[in-house]
Each structure stands twice: as structure tokens, then as C-alpha cells.
Amino acid sequence: MNRSTIRFVIGLSVMLLIGLVSTQIYWVRNAYQLQESQINYDITKALKRVAQQILLANSDSTQLYDPIEQVTPNLFKVRIRETIQPYYLETLLANEFKKEEINLLFEYHLYDCFNDSVVFKKLVQLDQQNNKFESKTPEMNWDNDAHYFSVFFPNKKSKLLEQFDFWIISSVILLFIVLFFGYTIWIILKQRRLSEVKTDFINNMTHELKTPISTISLSAKVLLKPDIIDNPERLKNYASIINLENERLHQQVEKVLQIATLEKEKVDLVKEQINVHELIDQAVNTIQLIIKEKGGGVTSDLAAKNATINADRVHISNVLSNLLDNANKYTPGNPLITISTKNEKKGILISIEDNGIGIPKKALKIIFDKFYRVPKGDVHDVKGFGIGLHYVKVMIDYHKGKIEIKSELNQGTTINIYLPF
């Protein structure tokens, strides 16, 4: 399956999931609002009948215009003409709520406009399971032009939610499905990317190993010819080619061995007291000739007064060699490399700066990933396996150090390594 097909399938799946989640949210929200509207209607209807019965009890046959006001989702205020006995009101409320099958905990208040105060309040529990419930009635502004009673339902919302157990459970299951789908897509993309970089690595490694082997084979065949002994200069030339290609092959095999080292669950470090400046001098001397052939140079500014750390000599040497080799390889013109040191509070800071092609910002986050190489289209002018920086990062981590890369395209790269004493 090619990349465009995978993107299409993933995009379509994401759109379907978004549609499914949106539909679920829409129906749950609508169902809750419908249920809330229904219970508000039932409460209002019951309260209207209570208000009418109070009028009839006071021998008042007139109708009150719109006596019910819903102050908050849980609080209702009812206007009446006369004062009323609390327990009579309680009986009326309980009876009318039972008729409408409203089995909610409620608290009622009696307001007297003559005193401009609440003269009575009580919490009523139609459902005996709520006998330990404590009500927190919100504050309300009363109009002192009439008598009122109010009814507050403290557990109305929780009772409504209890009726949505199925919807809540199904929504949670849907959420887990979406998260699992997202995680699966992430794994698929990660595995595909890993597969691609491994394929590139194998192809690249095959080419890198095949080239020196072919050169050595051709040079060896020339040396086997009888007349070669009569031309010492030509003999020396082909012997030099074999030696150089053998060294190149050795370096490639060394990089493959570095991969094998990183594949272990745990790298065994042989730590000892080493002088970082000595390792830097050795690494610089090794690569100096190659850089001079390109018309460049390496400048050392080893200012750290204490350059002794407890570390693995071989791996730290490999780290420095890898970074200097990268600085050289990724500078197409004349490489100008500066390597410097200075002491931090509890360690040493090594900086390697070059004037190379730089690294794109989006690649800086994944530059340490195994087998990753900055894509350059169909141009493969810089050879490598994409394991050098990954190896460097792993080794610095094993030494409990830190590594930081600062780079801009065509502006060079600076790599800072901190190693604790």
C-alpha cells in the first residue's frame, strides 16, 4: 500500500470517527435537554395546580396570571395572594409531585411580604434514600409586592444524569475506541516510517560496502598481473588504493558494530578517569588531513581548566570522531570547524561549530532518531547510515550528559555536549 493510499484511508477514518463522535455528542446533549425540558414542564404544571388549590382554599376563584417563575434550572418561585400554613403547602407539593412522578428531593421556602423575609423553609425527601442529603439553596431576590413560596430541587441534575447511564457508558466506550484508534494509527505510521528508514539503511549500507570491495577487487586483479612488478610507481599506486579502501571499509564496519552495540538492552561502559582534551586532540589529528584536502581547517580552543571526567574512553572517542566527521561531510566547500571546551559548575561543555549546510528546523526534533537522515530528494552526495547522531545521543545519555544542536539552513551547525565530572 503506497503512502497516498495510507493517507487517504487514515483521513477517511478520522473523518468518520469525528462524525461518529459529533453525532454521539449531539444526541446525548439533545436527549439531556429534552429530558430536562420535560421535567421542568411537569414541575411547572404541578406548581400551577398547587397555586390554584391555595386560591380555592382561600375562597378566591380568580386566576393568577403566570404565577410560576423559573429562577434557575433548579429553583422555581410561585406568587400567591395570601399567607399559607407551611405544612399545608408541603402536603400539596408532595401530592402534586407524586402525581407527576417527580421523585426529587426538594426544599420549599415561604416569603412574607409584610416582613420582607423568609419565614419558613424545610427540606422534604420524597425518596427516603436521600435522607442524608444536605441542601445548599442559592440566594434569591424576592419582590415585596406579594407573598411567595419557592421550591428548590438540589439533586435535580444528578437525578437526570442517573437516567443517562447508558449514554455515559457508551460515550466512555466510544472515547476509548477513538483513543485506541489514534494510538493504532500512530503505531502504523511509526512502523511504516521505521520500515522506510531501515530499507534506506540497508540499501545505503549495501552500496557503501560494495564500493570499497569492488575497488579492492579490481586493484588486486591488477596487482596479480605479471608485468606490474616492472612498474613500481603503478604498484605503489594500487597498493595505496587498496589501503585507503580497506580503511574506508573498516570505518563502515565499525559503524555497523556501533548499531549492534546500541541494540543491546544495556551498554556496558568501562569507565575510567580520562582527559577530554587528549581525546579531542586525537580526534582532530585523525580528521585533520581529510579536512585540509578540502581546503579547510580545524581550530581548537580548549579553555576548560578541568578536563578530567569519569567516562568510557572508547565511546567518548567515537562520539567526538562522529561529530567531527559530520561537520566535515556536511560542509560542501572549505570546512572551517571550531572545537572548544569550558567548565560548567559540575562538568565540562564541549562545543563543535561548523560552517556547513545546516539542518532544517523541522528535522531538529528527530535528528537523533535511529537511521534518520535529513531528506535531500534524489541527491545522495553525502554518504552515511543515519546512525552517527543516534549513537552520539545514546552514549551521552549513558554518561548522564546532555546534547543540544543549534542550526539554521546554510548557516552552519553548533553542537554542545555537556559531560559531568
TAFEN-V878994 format. One record per helix or strand. SS is the DSSP state (2 for helix, 1 for strand). FROM is the first residue (numbers start at 1). TO is the last residue. If there is no record, write none. Layout:
{{SS & FROM & TO} {SS & FROM & TO}}
This chain:
{{2 & 3 & 57} {1 & 68 & 72} {1 & 75 & 80} {2 & 86 & 99} {1 & 106 & 112} {1 & 117 & 124} {2 & 128 & 130} {1 & 147 & 152} {2 & 156 & 162} {2 & 165 & 223} {2 & 226 & 230} {2 & 232 & 263} {1 & 271 & 275} {2 & 276 & 293} {1 & 297 & 302} {1 & 308 & 312} {2 & 313 & 329} {1 & 336 & 343} {1 & 347 & 353} {2 & 361 & 364} {2 & 388 & 398} {1 & 402 & 407} {1 & 413 & 420}}
